Protein backbone atom coordinates (compact mmCIF):
# COMPACT_ATOMS: atom_id res chain seq x y z
CA UNK A 1 0.00 0.00 0.00
CA UNK A 2 1.75 3.09 -1.25
CA UNK A 3 3.04 6.30 0.17
CA UNK A 4 3.70 9.16 -2.25
CA UNK A 5 7.29 9.15 -3.48
CA UNK A 6 7.87 12.49 -1.71
CA UNK A 7 7.03 10.81 1.62
CA UNK A 8 9.13 7.67 1.24
CA UNK A 9 11.91 7.43 3.82
CA UNK A 10 11.11 10.87 5.27
CA UNK A 11 8.82 9.98 8.16
CA UNK A 12 9.80 8.89 11.64
CA UNK A 13 6.22 7.78 12.21
CA UNK A 14 3.49 7.00 9.63
CA UNK A 15 1.39 9.87 10.92
CA UNK A 16 -0.03 13.29 10.07
CA UNK A 17 -0.79 16.06 12.57
CA UNK A 18 -4.14 17.09 11.10
CA UNK A 19 -4.95 20.69 10.15
CA UNK A 20 -7.27 22.07 12.85
CA UNK A 21 -9.29 25.26 12.55
CA UNK A 22 -8.03 27.98 14.92
CA UNK A 23 -5.62 25.48 16.52
CA UNK A 24 -2.87 24.60 14.02
CA UNK A 25 -0.20 27.27 13.56
CA UNK A 26 3.36 27.50 12.19
CA UNK A 27 4.90 26.39 15.50
CA UNK A 28 2.81 23.21 15.52
CA UNK A 29 3.65 22.46 11.88
CA UNK A 30 7.35 23.13 12.30
CA UNK A 31 7.75 21.04 15.46
CA UNK A 32 5.72 18.19 13.96
CA UNK A 33 8.03 18.08 10.96
CA UNK A 34 11.12 18.32 13.16
CA UNK A 35 9.75 15.32 15.06
CA UNK A 36 9.24 13.29 11.89
CA UNK A 37 5.46 13.67 11.57
CA UNK A 38 3.71 15.47 8.71
CA UNK A 39 2.59 18.89 9.95
CA UNK A 40 -0.32 20.82 8.45
CA UNK A 41 -2.59 23.82 8.98
CA UNK A 42 -5.78 25.27 7.43
CA UNK A 43 -5.27 28.23 5.12
CA UNK A 44 -8.29 29.87 6.76
CA UNK A 45 -6.48 30.03 10.09
CA UNK A 46 -5.01 33.18 8.54
CA UNK A 47 -7.45 36.05 8.09
CA UNK A 48 -6.09 36.98 4.67
CA UNK A 49 -4.19 35.39 1.81
CA UNK A 50 -1.32 37.75 2.63
CA UNK A 51 -1.18 36.31 6.13
CA UNK A 52 -1.38 32.81 4.67
CA UNK A 53 1.69 33.49 2.55
CA UNK A 54 3.56 34.79 5.59
CA UNK A 55 2.86 31.52 7.41
CA UNK A 56 4.08 29.51 4.41
CA UNK A 57 7.27 31.55 4.29
CA UNK A 58 7.80 31.15 8.03
CA UNK A 59 7.46 27.36 7.81
CA UNK A 60 9.71 27.09 4.76
CA UNK A 61 12.40 29.21 6.39
CA UNK A 62 12.33 27.18 9.61
CA UNK A 63 12.63 23.86 7.78
CA UNK A 64 15.18 24.96 5.18
CA UNK A 65 18.90 24.39 5.27
CA UNK A 66 18.91 21.43 7.63
CA UNK A 67 18.30 17.71 7.55
CA UNK A 68 14.52 17.99 8.01
CA UNK A 69 12.86 16.45 4.96
CA UNK A 70 9.45 15.67 6.47
CA UNK A 71 6.65 16.93 4.17
CA UNK A 72 4.17 19.52 5.42
CA UNK A 73 0.88 20.72 4.07
CA UNK A 74 -2.04 23.11 4.04
CA UNK A 75 -5.76 22.50 4.07
CA UNK A 76 -7.90 24.27 1.47
CA UNK A 77 -11.69 24.46 1.73
CA UNK A 78 -12.65 24.01 -1.91
CA UNK A 79 -16.36 24.75 -1.50
CA UNK A 80 -17.67 27.76 -3.47
CA UNK A 81 -18.49 29.49 -0.17
CA UNK A 82 -14.75 30.09 0.30
CA UNK A 83 -13.88 33.25 -1.67
CA UNK A 84 -10.14 32.75 -1.10
CA UNK A 85 -9.69 29.33 -2.62
CA UNK A 86 -8.22 30.56 -5.92
CA UNK A 87 -5.84 33.05 -4.30
CA UNK A 88 -4.69 30.51 -1.72
CA UNK A 89 -4.22 27.79 -4.33
CA UNK A 90 -2.09 30.20 -6.38
CA UNK A 91 0.12 30.70 -3.32
CA UNK A 92 0.45 26.94 -2.90
CA UNK A 93 1.64 26.82 -6.52
CA UNK A 94 4.02 29.75 -6.04
CA UNK A 95 5.65 28.21 -2.97
CA UNK A 96 5.29 24.59 -4.12
CA UNK A 97 3.60 23.46 -0.92
CA UNK A 98 4.40 19.71 -0.68
CA UNK A 99 0.93 18.59 0.42
CA UNK A 100 -2.50 20.10 -0.19
CA UNK A 101 -5.36 18.65 1.86
CA UNK A 102 -8.72 19.45 0.31
CA UNK A 103 -12.11 19.51 2.00
CA UNK A 104 -15.70 20.04 0.84
CA UNK A 105 -14.98 19.43 -2.81
CA UNK A 106 -12.80 17.21 -5.01
CA UNK A 107 -11.80 19.25 -8.05
CA UNK A 108 -9.76 17.66 -10.88
CA UNK A 109 -8.34 21.03 -11.99
CA UNK A 110 -6.96 21.70 -8.51
CA UNK A 111 -5.38 18.24 -8.38
CA UNK A 112 -3.75 18.79 -11.78
CA UNK A 113 -2.38 22.18 -10.73
CA UNK A 114 -0.81 20.74 -7.58
CA UNK A 115 0.59 17.78 -9.52
CA UNK A 116 2.08 20.18 -12.07
CA UNK A 117 4.61 21.48 -9.54
CA UNK A 118 5.18 18.07 -7.94
CA UNK A 119 2.81 18.37 -4.99
CA UNK A 120 0.51 15.78 -3.47
CA UNK A 121 -3.25 16.03 -2.81
CA UNK A 122 -5.10 14.24 -0.01
CA UNK A 123 -8.87 14.62 0.38
CA UNK A 124 -11.20 14.30 3.41
CA UNK A 125 -14.05 11.79 2.99
CA UNK A 126 -16.78 10.57 5.35
CA UNK A 127 -18.61 8.14 3.05
CA UNK A 128 -18.17 6.06 -0.09
CA UNK A 129 -19.83 8.59 -2.40
CA UNK A 130 -17.28 11.22 -1.43
CA UNK A 131 -14.47 8.68 -1.64
CA UNK A 132 -15.34 7.57 -5.17
CA UNK A 133 -15.73 11.15 -6.36
CA UNK A 134 -12.35 12.14 -4.95
CA UNK A 135 -10.67 9.06 -6.43
CA UNK A 136 -12.13 9.96 -9.83
CA UNK A 137 -10.71 13.48 -9.45
CA UNK A 138 -7.21 11.95 -9.25
CA UNK A 139 -6.27 12.66 -5.65
CA UNK A 140 -3.20 10.88 -4.29
CA UNK A 141 -4.74 10.00 -0.95
CA UNK A 142 -8.08 9.63 0.81
CA UNK A 143 -8.50 10.60 4.47
CA UNK A 144 -11.20 8.39 5.98
CA UNK A 145 -12.74 10.54 8.70
CA UNK A 146 -14.51 7.95 10.83
CA UNK A 147 -17.01 7.91 13.68
CA UNK A 148 -15.73 9.66 16.78
CA UNK A 149 -13.21 11.91 15.01
CA UNK A 150 -12.94 15.54 16.04
CA UNK A 151 -14.32 18.24 13.77
CA UNK A 152 -16.59 17.37 10.85
CA UNK A 153 -16.61 13.62 11.31
CA UNK A 154 -18.49 10.81 9.64
CA UNK A 155 -20.41 7.96 11.24
CA UNK A 156 -18.78 4.90 9.65
CA UNK A 157 -16.74 2.35 11.59
CA UNK A 158 -13.03 2.44 10.63
CA UNK A 159 -12.98 -1.29 9.83
CA UNK A 160 -15.84 -0.85 7.40
CA UNK A 161 -14.62 2.28 5.65
CA UNK A 162 -11.03 1.10 5.16
CA UNK A 163 -12.23 -2.19 3.71
CA UNK A 164 -14.59 -0.53 1.25
CA UNK A 165 -12.12 2.14 0.16
CA UNK A 166 -9.45 -0.49 -0.44
CA UNK A 167 -11.82 -2.35 -2.76
CA UNK A 168 -11.45 0.38 -5.41
CA UNK A 169 -8.66 2.79 -4.37
CA UNK A 170 -4.97 1.95 -4.69
CA UNK A 171 -3.57 5.29 -3.51
CA UNK A 172 -2.55 6.40 -0.04
CA UNK A 173 -5.18 5.75 2.63
CA UNK A 174 -5.19 7.78 5.84
CA UNK A 175 -7.32 6.86 8.85
CA UNK A 176 -8.80 9.45 11.21
CA UNK A 177 -10.84 9.02 14.36
CA UNK A 178 -9.79 8.65 18.03
CA UNK A 179 -6.13 8.00 17.20
CA UNK A 180 -4.03 9.29 20.09
CA UNK A 181 -1.36 6.66 20.89
CA UNK A 182 1.37 4.85 19.04
CA UNK A 183 -0.62 1.65 19.47
CA UNK A 184 -3.51 3.30 17.65
CA UNK A 185 -1.16 4.23 14.80
CA UNK A 186 -0.06 0.60 14.53
CA UNK A 187 -3.71 -0.51 14.55
CA UNK A 188 -4.51 1.89 11.70
CA UNK A 189 -1.80 0.29 9.58
CA UNK A 190 -2.98 -3.19 10.54
CA UNK A 191 -6.45 -2.27 9.22
CA UNK A 192 -5.01 -1.33 5.84
CA UNK A 193 -4.23 2.37 6.19
CA UNK A 194 -0.89 3.82 5.14
CA UNK A 195 -0.92 6.79 7.52
CA UNK A 196 -2.67 7.69 10.76
CA UNK A 197 -4.30 11.13 10.98
CA UNK A 198 -4.18 12.63 14.48
CA UNK A 199 -6.11 15.75 15.47
CA UNK A 200 -7.29 15.98 19.08
CA UNK A 201 -4.04 14.56 20.48
CA UNK A 202 -2.14 17.48 18.90
CA UNK A 203 -4.55 20.07 20.31
CA UNK A 204 -3.07 19.21 23.68
CA UNK A 205 0.51 20.12 22.88
CA UNK A 206 2.49 23.09 24.10
CA UNK A 207 2.83 24.52 20.59
CA UNK A 208 -0.82 24.47 19.53
CA UNK A 209 -2.82 27.71 19.45
CA UNK A 210 -5.67 26.25 21.55
CA UNK A 211 -6.41 28.26 24.72
CA UNK A 212 -5.32 26.72 28.01
CA UNK A 213 -8.97 26.29 29.02
CA UNK A 214 -9.61 24.24 25.88
CA UNK A 215 -6.70 21.93 26.68
CA UNK A 216 -7.86 21.51 30.27
CA UNK A 217 -11.37 20.66 29.09
CA UNK A 218 -9.91 17.90 26.89
CA UNK A 219 -7.91 16.54 29.84
CA UNK A 220 -11.07 16.39 31.95
CA UNK A 221 -13.30 14.84 29.27
CA UNK A 222 -14.21 11.26 28.39
CA UNK A 223 -15.87 9.86 25.27
CA UNK A 224 -19.36 10.43 26.70
CA UNK A 225 -18.61 14.17 26.83
CA UNK A 226 -18.41 14.40 23.02
CA UNK A 227 -21.60 15.62 21.33
CA UNK A 228 -22.24 15.01 17.62
CA UNK A 229 -24.45 17.73 16.14
CA UNK A 230 -25.07 19.83 13.04
CA UNK A 231 -26.53 22.72 15.06
CA UNK A 232 -23.28 24.67 15.33
CA UNK A 233 -22.02 24.91 11.75
CA UNK A 234 -24.75 23.28 9.70
CA UNK A 235 -22.55 20.22 9.15
CA UNK A 236 -22.40 17.42 11.71
CA UNK A 237 -19.33 17.64 13.92
CA UNK A 238 -18.12 16.53 17.35
CA UNK A 239 -17.93 19.07 20.17
CA UNK A 240 -17.04 19.08 23.86
CA UNK A 241 -20.22 19.02 25.94
CA UNK A 242 -18.82 21.44 28.52
CA UNK A 243 -18.08 24.07 25.88
CA UNK A 244 -21.65 23.81 24.59
CA UNK A 245 -23.04 24.19 28.08
CA UNK A 246 -20.72 27.13 28.77
CA UNK A 247 -22.39 28.83 25.80
CA UNK A 248 -25.85 28.24 27.35
CA UNK A 249 -26.77 25.52 24.87
CA UNK A 250 -29.19 22.89 26.15
CA UNK A 251 -27.36 19.70 25.17
CA UNK A 252 -30.21 17.42 26.18
CA UNK A 253 -32.55 19.33 23.86
CA UNK A 254 -29.90 19.29 21.16
CA UNK A 255 -29.79 15.50 21.24
CA UNK A 256 -33.52 14.88 21.64
CA UNK A 257 -35.03 13.25 18.57
CA UNK A 258 -37.50 15.48 16.77
CA UNK A 259 -36.82 18.49 18.97
CA UNK A 260 -36.37 21.98 17.59
CA UNK A 261 -32.74 23.08 17.56
CA UNK A 262 -31.68 25.38 20.41
CA UNK A 263 -31.61 29.09 19.65
CA UNK A 264 -28.03 29.77 18.53
CA UNK A 265 -28.54 33.37 17.45
CA UNK A 266 -25.84 34.49 19.88
CA UNK A 267 -23.35 32.69 17.67
CA UNK A 268 -23.31 35.13 14.78
CA UNK A 269 -20.73 33.43 12.58
CA UNK A 270 -19.10 30.04 12.14
CA UNK A 271 -15.71 31.47 13.12
CA UNK A 272 -17.13 32.81 16.38
CA UNK A 273 -18.79 29.45 17.01
CA UNK A 274 -15.51 27.54 16.74
CA UNK A 275 -13.76 30.11 18.94
CA UNK A 276 -16.19 29.62 21.81
CA UNK A 277 -17.47 26.09 21.17
CA UNK A 278 -14.63 23.64 21.06
CA UNK A 279 -14.31 20.46 19.03
CA UNK A 280 -12.64 17.21 20.02
CA UNK A 281 -12.84 13.53 19.18
CA UNK A 282 -14.00 10.62 21.30
CA UNK A 283 -10.40 9.70 22.08
CA UNK A 284 -10.24 12.43 24.75
CA UNK A 285 -10.43 9.86 27.55
CA UNK A 286 -6.82 8.90 26.91
CA UNK A 287 -5.46 12.46 26.88
CA UNK A 288 -4.42 13.84 30.25
CA UNK A 289 -1.44 16.09 29.62
CA UNK A 290 0.02 18.85 27.42
CA UNK A 291 3.49 17.75 26.27
CA UNK A 292 5.62 19.48 23.70
CA UNK A 293 5.28 18.07 20.19
CA UNK A 294 8.77 16.57 20.51
CA UNK A 295 7.85 14.83 23.78
CA UNK A 296 4.60 13.56 22.31
CA UNK A 297 6.27 12.14 19.21
CA UNK A 298 8.93 10.41 21.32
CA UNK A 299 6.10 8.76 23.25
CA UNK A 300 4.15 7.86 20.10
CA UNK A 301 7.22 6.22 18.56
CA UNK A 302 7.89 4.14 21.67
CA UNK A 303 4.25 3.03 21.83
CA UNK A 304 4.20 2.30 18.10
CA UNK A 305 7.28 0.11 18.26
CA UNK A 306 6.01 -1.69 21.36
CA UNK A 307 2.70 -2.44 19.63
CA UNK A 308 4.48 -3.69 16.51
CA UNK A 309 6.72 -5.94 18.62
CA UNK A 310 3.71 -7.32 20.48
CA UNK A 311 2.00 -8.22 17.22
CA UNK A 312 5.19 -9.77 15.83
CA UNK A 313 5.60 -11.81 19.03
CA UNK A 314 2.00 -13.01 18.87
CA UNK A 315 2.37 -14.06 15.23
CA UNK A 316 5.63 -15.80 16.01
CA UNK A 317 4.04 -17.86 18.78
CA UNK A 318 1.00 -18.80 16.70
N, C-alpha and C positions, 0 to 999 in steps of 0.2 A: 504494500500500500504506500503510495508515493508521497514524498515531500517535494515541494518545488526545488529546483536545482539551486536556487539562491539561498535555501535554508539548509541544504545538506552539509553536515559537519560543522554547523555554526551555532548549534544549540546545546547548552549544558543539560537542559531538561526539555522534553517535548511538550512545551506549554506556551500559552499566550496570556499575558496580562490584558484582559479585555478593555476596550475603550468605554469609559463610564462617564455619563453626562454629569458635568459639574464636579467630578471627582478626579479624573485622570488629568495630569499636567506634565510639563516637560520633566520635572524631577522624577516623577514616577516612571515615565518612559525611559529616561536615561539610566536610572538605577536598575530597572528590569533588564535592559540590554547588557549592562555591565555584569549582571548576575547570570547571564546566559539564557534569559527568557525573553520572548518577543514582547516588546512594549508597544502600546498604542494609545491613541487619544481621539476623541471626537472633534472634528473641525469646529463644530458649533460650541465647543467650550470657549472659543474665542469670540468676542462680540462682533468682530469684523474680519474680512479676509486679510486685511493688513496685519491684524494681530495674529491670525493664523500663520501667515508667512513668517512672522517673527518667532513663533514657537518652532516652526520647522527649522529655521536657521539656528536657533539655540540648540536644538537636539543634534543637528548635523555637526555643529561646531564641537559639542561635548564628546561626540563619538568618533570624531575624525582624528587621524594621526596616531592612533594607538593600535592595539591588537584586538579591539572589540569589533567583531564582524556580525554580531547578532542583528537580524533584520528588525525593523520597527515599522509601524504603520499608522495610518489615520483612518478614521471612520467618516464616511460621507453619507448623509441622508439624501437619497436620490429622488425621493418623492417630489412632485411638482410644487408642493407647499414650501419647499426650501428655495428661496430666491438666490442663494449663494452657491448652489451646486456647481454651476458652470465656472464661476470665478475660482472656487476652491479646487476644482478638478484641474484647471489650468495651472494653478500653483503646484499641484502634485506633479504635473508634467514638467514644469520648469525645474523643480528641485529633484525630480526622479525619486519620489517617495517609494521605498522598496515594496510596501504592502498597502493596498487600499482595501478597506473593509466596507462593503456597501450594505445599506439597510433600506427597506421600504421601496424596493425597485431593483430589478435586474435588467440592466441596459446593455445590449451588445456593443453599442458605440463606445460607451465608457470603458468596457473591458478591452476593446481593441486599442483605445488610446493609451491605456495603462500598459498593455502588452508592447506597444510600439516603442516605449523607452526601456523595456525590460522589467517592468514591475509585475506584481502578482495581485490578483483580485480574489478575496474571499467574500462570501455573501451569507448573511443571517437568514436562516429558514426555521419555521416552526411547524411546517406540515409538508406533505409530499407534493402538493400542487406548487408551492413556492420552490421546493427543491428541484423539481423537474424544469420549471421555468428558468431558474438560475443556471442549471446545467446546460440548457439549450442556449443560453446567452454566452456560454463559453468561459464561465468563471473557473478559476484554478482550484478553489476549495469551497466547501459548504460547511457552515457553522450550524450544527443541529442544536437549537436552543430548546432544551427539554423542560418537562414539568419541574417546577421548583427553582428554576433559575431566577436570578435577580433581573430587574428591568422588565422589558417586554418579552415575557416568556411564553412558550407554548404549553401544551397539556399532554404531550406524548411521552411515554416511557422511553428512556434512553436505549434499552435493549431493542425495542420495536423500531425506533426511528433509524438507528444505525444499521439494522438489518435491511430495512427497506431501501435506504439510500444506497447501500452497497450493491443492491440488486441491479442498479442501472448507472451508478456513478463511479468512475475509476480515479477521480482526482483526489485531492487532499480532503480528508474528513476531520472536522474538529467537533468535539463534544463539549457542550455547556450545560451546567445545571448541578449545583451543590458540590462542585469539585473544590476542595479546600485543603487536601493533604496529598503527600506524595503517593500514598496508597491509592487514592482516588485517581491520580494521574495514570498509575499502572493499570487500574481497572478500566479506564477509558480506552487504553490501547488494547487490552485484552478483549474488549467488546468490538474492536474493529476500527477504532478511530486512529488517526495519525498524530493528532495533537489534542491536548486538553486546553480548555478555554476557561480561565479563572477570573471571576469578577469580584464577588463579595469579599473573598479572602484578601484581595489587594486594596479594598477600601480601608481595611484596618492595617495600614502600614504607616510608618512615620512620614513618608514622602507624599502620601495622597493629599488631595485638597479638601477632603471631607472634614467638616467641623469636629472638634473633640467630642461634642455631645452625640453626634451621629455614630462615632466609633464606639462610644460607651454603650449606646443603645444596642448595637450589634453584639457587643460582649455579653449583655444581659439577656439577649433574646434566645429563644428556641424555635424550632420549626413551626410550632403552633402559633407563634406570634407573627407569622407572615400571612398577609392578606392579599388574595388575588382578585383584582377588580379592574373594570374599565372606566370607573367613575372619575378617575383623576385626569387622565389624558385622552380618554376616548378609545384607547387601545388597552387590552387587558395586560396588566403588569403586576408584579409582586412588590408589596410595600410593608414596612414595619408597622405593626398595629399601634405601637405607642406613638409614633409620629402622626398617625391619622387621628388618634384620640387627642393629642396635643393641639391639633388644629380643629377641635370641636366637631369631628366627624363621628357620627354614630355608626360604629363598625357593625354592630348587630343588625341594624337596619340595612346597612350596605350589603350584607351577606344573606339577607332574608329573601327567599324566592318570591318573585312577583311584587316585591315592594318598590315603591318609587325611590329613585336615587336621592341621597341626602342633598340638601341645598349647598352647592359648592361655589356660590357666587363670590365668596370672599377670595377665592383663588382666581385671579383675573387673567392669568396667562399660564401656559404650560411651564414656562421657565420658573415662574414664581412657585408653582406647585412642586416642582422637583427640588426647589431650594428649601422648602419648609416641610415637605412630605418625602420621607426618605425611603429609597428602595433597597431591598436586600433579598438574597435567595434563602431557600429553606436550609441551607448548610450552616446557618448562623450558630446552631447549637454547639458546633465544634470550634468556634472562634472565641477566644477569651483573652487576647492580648493584642498589642500594637507594635510589632517588631519593625525594624528597618527592612527594606526590600532585600538587602543582602542577607540579613539574618533569616528572613523567611525562606529565601531560596536555598540557603544552606540546609535548613530543616526539610524542605520539600525534597531535596536531592537525597538526603539520608533516608527519608521515609520511602521514597520511590525505589531506591536500591534494596532496602530491606524487604519491601513487598515483592520485588522481582525475585530476590533470593528465596523467599518463602515459597513462591510458586514453583521455582525451579526445583527446590528440595521436594516439594509434594509430587511433582511429576517424576522425579528421580526415584521416589520410593514406591511409585504405583506399579 
